[in-house]
Amino acid sequence: MAKTLVTKITPLLPLALLLGAGALNTLAFAPYTLWWLPLCTLALLAGILNRPATANNTAASVSAGRAALMGFSFGLGWFGVGISWVHVSIDQFGGLPLAGSLALMALLVAYLALFPALACWLYAKLSTHALSGWLKPLLLAACWTLAEWLRSVLLTGFPWLSLGYSQTSFGLGHLAPLIGETGISFLLVFSAAALAQLFISGPRWPRIVPALFAAALFVLSPQLSRWQGWHYSEQQLSVLLVQGNIKQELRWVPEQEQPTMLKYMDLTRPHFHTDLVIWPEAAIPRLEPLAEDYLDNLNRAALYANTAVISGILDYNFKTQQAWNNLIVLGKRYRDSTDGDYFYGHGNRYSKHHLLPIGEFVPFESLLRQLAPIFDLPMSSFSRGSYVQPNLIANGYHLLPAICFEIAFPDQIAANMTADTQLLLTVSNDAWFGDSIGPHQHLQIAQMRAREFGRPVLRATNNGITATINANGDITARAPQFSQTVLQDTVQLTVGQTPYARFANTPLVITCALILLFSLVRRWQRRSNGNA
């Protein structure tokens, strides 16, 4: 009986180990930043995937179905713990009983776990015993990159916790201006798979050389950053970021509109001497067509103070019944402007493109809105802005904007980057997620964008984490979370273009395509020889 029990438990042990390894991955990201941890957790995944299925080592590895199950187990742990902060918003503002909110969270985690499952399934399909040395680590990295790309585009995309973010301030982070976060993820998976090969039997040097190369990447990456393509200019600007700390349950209460707008004006008025003033996402809770008197007053105040204000606000067309999550510029458009820039409908604005599912648009709206309160949240039916939009111009400065989780889409940032872009701007409202790790991960993503594109980032939020980030991805100033405050800083501008800003992920896409094609050909050749 004991032997039978061990036989039943043994196949489950690798799955349990991978579930735990995926959960540990959370510690690699902010606020914990154990950047080396993915090397261990992914090495465990790669080692189990490459474990010979027979005692004489003649089988390539586990079956494709078993590999998919392993990737799924890893993904359940990875996202089950890593994005547990999403449950805060579902539980507190979704209007569902606890069982319903947990079920919805489990569904989201299971969906995200499908992507590492796909990567492992494809790897097992293309991997053969003939692939050794460099090829297996490269193949796993290519499969992983393909699956992560799909995760970033399907159902509008949710590329949160991509592995490269764990390297934002350490490890391979210096390579961000060259290959971006996506390229860093590729190298991280390659390095972990190369490390796993050291513990698998076979010829020595084909196993050792890839691991030595991976080690060299970590050692030499600071030196490679000398080709980052940008440098600091002599130009500086003073900025003011306003954090209103409005409770989420009060943000859309009609009686709170006027107090909220007065609060932001009162917090800003003593500091109007700065070059730029930034208010967070939807800081003005009144619809733009109904707030013209307030906006005209703010426009004149900014003009007289020789500055510009950028604020989040919701626009609504009463004729077409369309709504947009916008950023608008008030006050001076250029340094020599003699009139305020703002009037309703002016073009110096940005409309959010990547809408958050459920929060900003509801798929299958006519069906889902009837099922539960979470599918009928206030302001959950927005129209989508264009993918490419002009940069905002405020007091002569050119800012590339991203609202909320749009900052997690580097392709969108690259598509909107111009030769005139001086700053990246991201505004958000993370009050949905309470005192969780979500806002810290969000800030880390913004730091990576700064490194990739060689531009400072201004991040204004409702209740934190409001911060300024230099072009190296370092936080230069940071406001305390959950406080009503203002953050003042002097930001050093940069000139030049990073290689990643110029080429984006094109070199990586070509590399992955060649690896997958080569592996496919080798598999076809092996099957042909076997049939012969």
Secondary structure, 3 states (H helix, E strand, C coil): CHHHHHHHHCCHHHHHHHHHHHHHHHHHCCCCCCCCHHHHHHHHHHHHHCCCCCCCCCCCCCCHHHHHHHHHHHHHHHHHHHCCCHHHHHHHHCCCCHHHHHHHHHHHHHHHHHHHHHHHHHHHHHCCCCCCCCHHHHHHHHHHHHHHHHHHHHHHCCCCCCHHHHHCCCCCHHHHHHHHHHHHHHHHHHHHHHHHHCCCCCCHHHHHHHHHHHHHHHHHHHHHHHHCCEEEEEEEEEEEEEECCCCHHHCCCHHHHHHHHHHHHHHHHHHCCCCEEECCCCCECCCHHHCHHHHHHHHHHHHHCCCEEEEEEEEEECCCCEEEEEEEEEECCCCCCCCCCCCCCCCCEEECCCCCECCCECCCHHHHCCCCHHHHCCCCCCCCCCCCCCCEEECCEEEEEEEHHHHHCHHHHHHHCCCCCCEEEEEECHHHHCCCCHHHHHHHHHHHHHHHHCCCEEEEECCCCCEEECCCCCEEEECCCCCCEEEEEEEEEEEECCHHHHHCCHHHHHHHHHHHHHHHHHHHHHHHHHHC
